[in-house]
Amino acid sequence: MNGLAKKIAGVTVRRIRHDELAQIPGVWKAAGLPHRPSGRDSLTKLRSQRSKSPDLFLGAFASGRLVGVVIASDDGRKGWINRLAVVPDARGKGIGAALVKASENALRLRGHRLFCVLIETDKDTSKTLFEKMGYKHEREILYCTKRESESY
């Protein structure tokens, strides 16, 4: 276990190893999180991103099974918490909060003190979790994207 690994209620939160990356889309699918397996969420893209920032790929494991995942990112100015998902049968045990805390800790080690998250408007459980953890809703921000491909 690395310095970021934590154990809660029979679940270990730690970095996701390279050989465990293929399990991530299954967690996203089980959790109902949309993903683009032919584009930005492809195994090739996940491997590339993890090779650059292995400390920011975190998972929650119960009996060796990946039951939760989060991918943090560092834009140089602030830390981002992305793609947080917990499979339905593991919810309500503090796993989401543990993954958020682990992400914040990993980003702190990179010198960040500002943490951000984007949440889809229909994800009330996620909104509630982040609000309980001290995140504030910035109502004056409008998020816009320009996609050169539907897979991104």
mmCIF file of the C-alpha atoms, coordinates in Angstrom:
data_MODEL
# 
_entry.id   MODEL 
# 
loop_
_atom_site.group_PDB 
_atom_site.id 
_atom_site.type_symbol 
_atom_site.label_atom_id 
_atom_site.label_alt_id 
_atom_site.label_comp_id 
_atom_site.label_asym_id 
_atom_site.label_entity_id 
_atom_site.label_seq_id 
_atom_site.pdbx_PDB_ins_code 
_atom_site.Cartn_x 
_atom_site.Cartn_y 
_atom_site.Cartn_z 
_atom_site.occupancy 
_atom_site.B_iso_or_equiv 
_atom_site.pdbx_formal_charge 
_atom_site.auth_seq_id 
_atom_site.auth_comp_id 
_atom_site.auth_asym_id 
_atom_site.auth_atom_id 
_atom_site.pdbx_PDB_model_num 
ATOM 1   C CA . MET A 1 1   ? 0.000   0.000  0.000   1.00 0.00 ? 1   MET A CA 1 
ATOM 2   C CA . ASN A 1 2   ? 1.239   3.485  -0.767  1.00 0.00 ? 2   ASN A CA 1 
ATOM 3   C CA . GLY A 1 3   ? 1.046   6.490  1.568   1.00 0.00 ? 3   GLY A CA 1 
ATOM 4   C CA . LEU A 1 4   ? -2.414  7.400  0.259   1.00 0.00 ? 4   LEU A CA 1 
ATOM 5   C CA . ALA A 1 5   ? -3.997  4.001  0.892   1.00 0.00 ? 5   ALA A CA 1 
ATOM 6   C CA . LYS A 1 6   ? -6.771  4.015  3.495   1.00 0.00 ? 6   LYS A CA 1 
ATOM 7   C CA . LYS A 1 7   ? -9.034  1.267  4.794   1.00 0.00 ? 7   LYS A CA 1 
ATOM 8   C CA . ILE A 1 8   ? -12.704 1.934  5.639   1.00 0.00 ? 8   ILE A CA 1 
ATOM 9   C CA . ALA A 1 9   ? -15.399 -0.639 6.434   1.00 0.00 ? 9   ALA A CA 1 
ATOM 10  C CA . GLY A 1 10  ? -13.556 -3.475 4.688   1.00 0.00 ? 10  GLY A CA 1 
ATOM 11  C CA . VAL A 1 11  ? -12.770 -1.286 1.682   1.00 0.00 ? 11  VAL A CA 1 
ATOM 12  C CA . THR A 1 12  ? -9.284  -0.136 0.745   1.00 0.00 ? 12  THR A CA 1 
ATOM 13  C CA . VAL A 1 13  ? -8.870  3.156  -1.115  1.00 0.00 ? 13  VAL A CA 1 
ATOM 14  C CA . ARG A 1 14  ? -5.610  3.280  -3.052  1.00 0.00 ? 14  ARG A CA 1 
ATOM 15  C CA . ARG A 1 15  ? -4.020  4.061  -6.383  1.00 0.00 ? 15  ARG A CA 1 
ATOM 16  C CA . ILE A 1 16  ? -5.280  2.019  -9.306  1.00 0.00 ? 16  ILE A CA 1 
ATOM 17  C CA . ARG A 1 17  ? -2.533  -0.073 -10.860 1.00 0.00 ? 17  ARG A CA 1 
ATOM 18  C CA . HIS A 1 18  ? -1.944  -0.202 -14.600 1.00 0.00 ? 18  HIS A CA 1 
ATOM 19  C CA . ASP A 1 19  ? -3.259  -3.779 -14.780 1.00 0.00 ? 19  ASP A CA 1 
ATOM 20  C CA . GLU A 1 20  ? -6.523  -2.701 -13.079 1.00 0.00 ? 20  GLU A CA 1 
ATOM 21  C CA . LEU A 1 21  ? -7.459  0.063  -15.559 1.00 0.00 ? 21  LEU A CA 1 
ATOM 22  C CA . ALA A 1 22  ? -9.714  -2.206 -17.622 1.00 0.00 ? 22  ALA A CA 1 
ATOM 23  C CA . GLN A 1 23  ? -12.060 -2.506 -14.601 1.00 0.00 ? 23  GLN A CA 1 
ATOM 24  C CA . ILE A 1 24  ? -12.876 1.225  -14.538 1.00 0.00 ? 24  ILE A CA 1 
ATOM 25  C CA . PRO A 1 25  ? -15.485 1.281  -17.349 1.00 0.00 ? 25  PRO A CA 1 
ATOM 26  C CA . GLY A 1 26  ? -17.392 -1.521 -15.603 1.00 0.00 ? 26  GLY A CA 1 
ATOM 27  C CA . VAL A 1 27  ? -17.681 0.621  -12.472 1.00 0.00 ? 27  VAL A CA 1 
ATOM 28  C CA . TRP A 1 28  ? -18.850 3.598  -14.529 1.00 0.00 ? 28  TRP A CA 1 
ATOM 29  C CA . LYS A 1 29  ? -21.439 1.459  -16.299 1.00 0.00 ? 29  LYS A CA 1 
ATOM 30  C CA . ALA A 1 30  ? -22.732 -0.146 -13.077 1.00 0.00 ? 30  ALA A CA 1 
ATOM 31  C CA . ALA A 1 31  ? -22.949 3.295  -11.444 1.00 0.00 ? 31  ALA A CA 1 
ATOM 32  C CA . GLY A 1 32  ? -24.865 4.767  -14.393 1.00 0.00 ? 32  GLY A CA 1 
ATOM 33  C CA . LEU A 1 33  ? -22.101 7.219  -15.258 1.00 0.00 ? 33  LEU A CA 1 
ATOM 34  C CA . PRO A 1 34  ? -22.033 7.977  -18.981 1.00 0.00 ? 34  PRO A CA 1 
ATOM 35  C CA . HIS A 1 35  ? -18.742 7.233  -20.655 1.00 0.00 ? 35  HIS A CA 1 
ATOM 36  C CA . ARG A 1 36  ? -17.286 7.213  -24.132 1.00 0.00 ? 36  ARG A CA 1 
ATOM 37  C CA . PRO A 1 37  ? -15.429 3.911  -24.582 1.00 0.00 ? 37  PRO A CA 1 
ATOM 38  C CA . SER A 1 38  ? -14.496 4.746  -28.178 1.00 0.00 ? 38  SER A CA 1 
ATOM 39  C CA . GLY A 1 39  ? -13.071 8.159  -27.301 1.00 0.00 ? 39  GLY A CA 1 
ATOM 40  C CA . ARG A 1 40  ? -11.827 9.951  -24.223 1.00 0.00 ? 40  ARG A CA 1 
ATOM 41  C CA . ASP A 1 41  ? -12.706 7.016  -21.928 1.00 0.00 ? 41  ASP A CA 1 
ATOM 42  C CA . SER A 1 42  ? -11.047 4.334  -24.045 1.00 0.00 ? 42  SER A CA 1 
ATOM 43  C CA . LEU A 1 43  ? -8.557  2.019  -22.385 1.00 0.00 ? 43  LEU A CA 1 
ATOM 44  C CA . THR A 1 44  ? -5.822  3.553  -24.553 1.00 0.00 ? 44  THR A CA 1 
ATOM 45  C CA . LYS A 1 45  ? -6.661  7.061  -23.300 1.00 0.00 ? 45  LYS A CA 1 
ATOM 46  C CA . LEU A 1 46  ? -6.931  5.874  -19.682 1.00 0.00 ? 46  LEU A CA 1 
ATOM 47  C CA . ARG A 1 47  ? -3.513  4.194  -19.936 1.00 0.00 ? 47  ARG A CA 1 
ATOM 48  C CA . SER A 1 48  ? -1.978  7.335  -21.414 1.00 0.00 ? 48  SER A CA 1 
ATOM 49  C CA . GLN A 1 49  ? -3.475  9.595  -18.761 1.00 0.00 ? 49  GLN A CA 1 
ATOM 50  C CA . ARG A 1 50  ? -2.517  7.258  -15.915 1.00 0.00 ? 50  ARG A CA 1 
ATOM 51  C CA . SER A 1 51  ? 1.067   6.981  -17.201 1.00 0.00 ? 51  SER A CA 1 
ATOM 52  C CA . LYS A 1 52  ? 1.372   10.759 -16.736 1.00 0.00 ? 52  LYS A CA 1 
ATOM 53  C CA . SER A 1 53  ? -0.420  10.943 -13.367 1.00 0.00 ? 53  SER A CA 1 
ATOM 54  C CA . PRO A 1 54  ? -0.602  7.542  -11.647 1.00 0.00 ? 54  PRO A CA 1 
ATOM 55  C CA . ASP A 1 55  ? -1.133  9.260  -8.294  1.00 0.00 ? 55  ASP A CA 1 
ATOM 56  C CA . LEU A 1 56  ? -4.464  10.685 -9.480  1.00 0.00 ? 56  LEU A CA 1 
ATOM 57  C CA . PHE A 1 57  ? -6.163  7.396  -10.435 1.00 0.00 ? 57  PHE A CA 1 
ATOM 58  C CA . LEU A 1 58  ? -7.779  6.144  -7.246  1.00 0.00 ? 58  LEU A CA 1 
ATOM 59  C CA . GLY A 1 59  ? -9.990  3.174  -6.551  1.00 0.00 ? 59  GLY A CA 1 
ATOM 60  C CA . ALA A 1 60  ? -11.950 1.629  -3.717  1.00 0.00 ? 60  ALA A CA 1 
ATOM 61  C CA . PHE A 1 61  ? -11.472 -2.136 -3.478  1.00 0.00 ? 61  PHE A CA 1 
ATOM 62  C CA . ALA A 1 62  ? -13.591 -4.619 -1.504  1.00 0.00 ? 62  ALA A CA 1 
ATOM 63  C CA . SER A 1 63  ? -12.284 -8.198 -1.454  1.00 0.00 ? 63  SER A CA 1 
ATOM 64  C CA . GLY A 1 64  ? -10.130 -7.366 -4.479  1.00 0.00 ? 64  GLY A CA 1 
ATOM 65  C CA . ARG A 1 65  ? -13.096 -6.035 -6.481  1.00 0.00 ? 65  ARG A CA 1 
ATOM 66  C CA . LEU A 1 66  ? -13.066 -2.434 -7.743  1.00 0.00 ? 66  LEU A CA 1 
ATOM 67  C CA . VAL A 1 67  ? -16.262 -0.900 -6.301  1.00 0.00 ? 67  VAL A CA 1 
ATOM 68  C CA . GLY A 1 68  ? -15.470 2.798  -6.666  1.00 0.00 ? 68  GLY A CA 1 
ATOM 69  C CA . VAL A 1 69  ? -13.255 5.002  -8.764  1.00 0.00 ? 69  VAL A CA 1 
ATOM 70  C CA . VAL A 1 70  ? -12.215 8.616  -9.143  1.00 0.00 ? 70  VAL A CA 1 
ATOM 71  C CA . ILE A 1 71  ? -9.792  10.255 -11.538 1.00 0.00 ? 71  ILE A CA 1 
ATOM 72  C CA . ALA A 1 72  ? -8.371  13.546 -10.387 1.00 0.00 ? 72  ALA A CA 1 
ATOM 73  C CA . SER A 1 73  ? -6.561  15.980 -12.645 1.00 0.00 ? 73  SER A CA 1 
ATOM 74  C CA . ASP A 1 74  ? -4.213  18.890 -12.218 1.00 0.00 ? 74  ASP A CA 1 
ATOM 75  C CA . ASP A 1 75  ? -4.516  21.841 -14.568 1.00 0.00 ? 75  ASP A CA 1 
ATOM 76  C CA . GLY A 1 76  ? -1.547  23.610 -12.984 1.00 0.00 ? 76  GLY A CA 1 
ATOM 77  C CA . ARG A 1 77  ? -3.748  26.121 -11.126 1.00 0.00 ? 77  ARG A CA 1 
ATOM 78  C CA . LYS A 1 78  ? -6.287  23.935 -9.376  1.00 0.00 ? 78  LYS A CA 1 
ATOM 79  C CA . GLY A 1 79  ? -7.153  20.318 -8.777  1.00 0.00 ? 79  GLY A CA 1 
ATOM 80  C CA . TRP A 1 80  ? -10.143 18.670 -10.394 1.00 0.00 ? 80  TRP A CA 1 
ATOM 81  C CA . ILE A 1 81  ? -12.112 15.691 -9.140  1.00 0.00 ? 81  ILE A CA 1 
ATOM 82  C CA . ASN A 1 82  ? -13.497 13.776 -12.106 1.00 0.00 ? 82  ASN A CA 1 
ATOM 83  C CA . ARG A 1 83  ? -15.420 10.622 -12.916 1.00 0.00 ? 83  ARG A CA 1 
ATOM 84  C CA . LEU A 1 84  ? -16.375 9.729  -9.328  1.00 0.00 ? 84  LEU A CA 1 
ATOM 85  C CA . ALA A 1 85  ? -18.461 6.539  -9.323  1.00 0.00 ? 85  ALA A CA 1 
ATOM 86  C CA . VAL A 1 86  ? -19.432 3.879  -6.788  1.00 0.00 ? 86  VAL A CA 1 
ATOM 87  C CA . VAL A 1 87  ? -21.266 0.700  -7.779  1.00 0.00 ? 87  VAL A CA 1 
ATOM 88  C CA . PRO A 1 88  ? -24.823 0.545  -6.382  1.00 0.00 ? 88  PRO A CA 1 
ATOM 89  C CA . ASP A 1 89  ? -24.260 -2.359 -3.964  1.00 0.00 ? 89  ASP A CA 1 
ATOM 90  C CA . ALA A 1 90  ? -21.377 -0.488 -2.295  1.00 0.00 ? 90  ALA A CA 1 
ATOM 91  C CA . ARG A 1 91  ? -23.113 2.857  -1.809  1.00 0.00 ? 91  ARG A CA 1 
ATOM 92  C CA . GLY A 1 92  ? -23.978 4.353  1.566   1.00 0.00 ? 92  GLY A CA 1 
ATOM 93  C CA . LYS A 1 93  ? -20.730 3.182  3.192   1.00 0.00 ? 93  LYS A CA 1 
ATOM 94  C CA . GLY A 1 94  ? -18.680 6.373  2.859   1.00 0.00 ? 94  GLY A CA 1 
ATOM 95  C CA . ILE A 1 95  ? -16.769 5.159  -0.191  1.00 0.00 ? 95  ILE A CA 1 
ATOM 96  C CA . GLY A 1 96  ? -17.558 8.224  -2.325  1.00 0.00 ? 96  GLY A CA 1 
ATOM 97  C CA . ALA A 1 97  ? -16.424 10.555 0.461   1.00 0.00 ? 97  ALA A CA 1 
ATOM 98  C CA . ALA A 1 98  ? -13.258 8.487  0.976   1.00 0.00 ? 98  ALA A CA 1 
ATOM 99  C CA . LEU A 1 99  ? -12.442 8.733  -2.731  1.00 0.00 ? 99  LEU A CA 1 
ATOM 100 C CA . VAL A 1 100 ? -12.988 12.498 -2.682  1.00 0.00 ? 100 VAL A CA 1 
ATOM 101 C CA . LYS A 1 101 ? -10.711 12.856 0.369   1.00 0.00 ? 101 LYS A CA 1 
ATOM 102 C CA . ALA A 1 102 ? -8.054  10.674 -1.263  1.00 0.00 ? 102 ALA A CA 1 
ATOM 103 C CA . SER A 1 103 ? -8.239  12.859 -4.394  1.00 0.00 ? 103 SER A CA 1 
ATOM 104 C CA . GLU A 1 104 ? -7.885  16.016 -2.323  1.00 0.00 ? 104 GLU A CA 1 
ATOM 105 C CA . ASN A 1 105 ? -4.881  14.507 -0.508  1.00 0.00 ? 105 ASN A CA 1 
ATOM 106 C CA . ALA A 1 106 ? -3.203  13.527 -3.781  1.00 0.00 ? 106 ALA A CA 1 
ATOM 107 C CA . LEU A 1 107 ? -3.791  17.027 -5.143  1.00 0.00 ? 107 LEU A CA 1 
ATOM 108 C CA . ARG A 1 108 ? -2.484  18.608 -1.911  1.00 0.00 ? 108 ARG A CA 1 
ATOM 109 C CA . LEU A 1 109 ? 0.759   16.693 -2.411  1.00 0.00 ? 109 LEU A CA 1 
ATOM 110 C CA . ARG A 1 110 ? 0.997   18.538 -5.732  1.00 0.00 ? 110 ARG A CA 1 
ATOM 111 C CA . GLY A 1 111 ? 0.590   21.875 -3.929  1.00 0.00 ? 111 GLY A CA 1 
ATOM 112 C CA . HIS A 1 112 ? -3.082  22.512 -4.633  1.00 0.00 ? 112 HIS A CA 1 
ATOM 113 C CA . ARG A 1 113 ? -5.471  24.087 -2.166  1.00 0.00 ? 113 ARG A CA 1 
ATOM 114 C CA . LEU A 1 114 ? -8.349  24.717 -4.598  1.00 0.00 ? 114 LEU A CA 1 
ATOM 115 C CA . PHE A 1 115 ? -10.415 21.683 -5.592  1.00 0.00 ? 115 PHE A CA 1 
ATOM 116 C CA . CYS A 1 116 ? -13.152 21.734 -8.233  1.00 0.00 ? 116 CYS A CA 1 
ATOM 117 C CA . VAL A 1 117 ? -15.750 19.341 -9.562  1.00 0.00 ? 117 VAL A CA 1 
ATOM 118 C CA . LEU A 1 118 ? -18.304 19.452 -12.364 1.00 0.00 ? 118 LEU A CA 1 
ATOM 119 C CA . ILE A 1 119 ? -21.576 17.659 -11.610 1.00 0.00 ? 119 ILE A CA 1 
ATOM 120 C CA . GLU A 1 120 ? -24.368 16.933 -14.061 1.00 0.00 ? 120 GLU A CA 1 
ATOM 121 C CA . THR A 1 121 ? -27.517 18.745 -12.954 1.00 0.00 ? 121 THR A CA 1 
ATOM 122 C CA . ASP A 1 122 ? -29.549 15.548 -12.509 1.00 0.00 ? 122 ASP A CA 1 
ATOM 123 C CA . LYS A 1 123 ? -27.015 13.920 -10.158 1.00 0.00 ? 123 LYS A CA 1 
ATOM 124 C CA . ASP A 1 124 ? -28.567 14.875 -6.803  1.00 0.00 ? 124 ASP A CA 1 
ATOM 125 C CA . THR A 1 125 ? -26.597 12.253 -4.849  1.00 0.00 ? 125 THR A CA 1 
ATOM 126 C CA . SER A 1 126 ? -23.316 13.695 -6.116  1.00 0.00 ? 126 SER A CA 1 
ATOM 127 C CA . LYS A 1 127 ? -24.423 17.264 -5.385  1.00 0.00 ? 127 LYS A CA 1 
ATOM 128 C CA . THR A 1 128 ? -25.370 16.282 -1.824  1.00 0.00 ? 128 THR A CA 1 
ATOM 129 C CA . LEU A 1 129 ? -22.068 14.458 -1.248  1.00 0.00 ? 129 LEU A CA 1 
ATOM 130 C CA . PHE A 1 130 ? -19.927 17.377 -2.383  1.00 0.00 ? 130 PHE A CA 1 
ATOM 131 C CA . GLU A 1 131 ? -22.001 19.930 -0.470  1.00 0.00 ? 131 GLU A CA 1 
ATOM 132 C CA . LYS A 1 132 ? -21.587 17.846 2.721   1.00 0.00 ? 132 LYS A CA 1 
ATOM 133 C CA . MET A 1 133 ? -17.846 17.873 2.074   1.00 0.00 ? 133 MET A CA 1 
ATOM 134 C CA . GLY A 1 134 ? -17.731 21.677 1.946   1.00 0.00 ? 134 GLY A CA 1 
ATOM 135 C CA . TYR A 1 135 ? -17.986 22.311 -1.785  1.00 0.00 ? 135 TYR A CA 1 
ATOM 136 C CA . LYS A 1 136 ? -19.918 25.430 -2.785  1.00 0.00 ? 136 LYS A CA 1 
ATOM 137 C CA . HIS A 1 137 ? -22.142 25.735 -5.836  1.00 0.00 ? 137 HIS A CA 1 
ATOM 138 C CA . GLU A 1 138 ? -20.854 28.519 -8.085  1.00 0.00 ? 138 GLU A CA 1 
ATOM 139 C CA . ARG A 1 139 ? -24.079 29.661 -9.692  1.00 0.00 ? 139 ARG A CA 1 
ATOM 140 C CA . GLU A 1 140 ? -22.484 32.351 -11.845 1.00 0.00 ? 140 GLU A CA 1 
ATOM 141 C CA . ILE A 1 141 ? -20.385 29.875 -13.842 1.00 0.00 ? 141 ILE A CA 1 
ATOM 142 C CA . LEU A 1 142 ? -21.650 28.652 -17.199 1.00 0.00 ? 142 LEU A CA 1 
ATOM 143 C CA . TYR A 1 143 ? -19.890 25.538 -18.452 1.00 0.00 ? 143 TYR A CA 1 
ATOM 144 C CA . CYS A 1 144 ? -19.463 25.357 -22.222 1.00 0.00 ? 144 CYS A CA 1 
ATOM 145 C CA . THR A 1 145 ? -17.783 22.759 -24.427 1.00 0.00 ? 145 THR A CA 1 
ATOM 146 C CA . LYS A 1 146 ? -16.727 22.472 -28.018 1.00 0.00 ? 146 LYS A CA 1 
ATOM 147 C CA . ARG A 1 147 ? -16.439 18.862 -29.152 1.00 0.00 ? 147 ARG A CA 1 
ATOM 148 C CA . GLU A 1 148 ? -14.596 18.002 -32.316 1.00 0.00 ? 148 GLU A CA 1 
ATOM 149 C CA . SER A 1 149 ? -15.983 14.480 -32.067 1.00 0.00 ? 149 SER A CA 1 
ATOM 150 C CA . GLU A 1 150 ? -18.914 12.870 -30.255 1.00 0.00 ? 150 GLU A CA 1 
ATOM 151 C CA . SER A 1 151 ? -16.444 10.490 -28.582 1.00 0.00 ? 151 SER A CA 1 
ATOM 152 C CA . TYR A 1 152 ? -15.035 13.365 -26.563 1.00 0.00 ? 152 TYR A CA 1 
# 
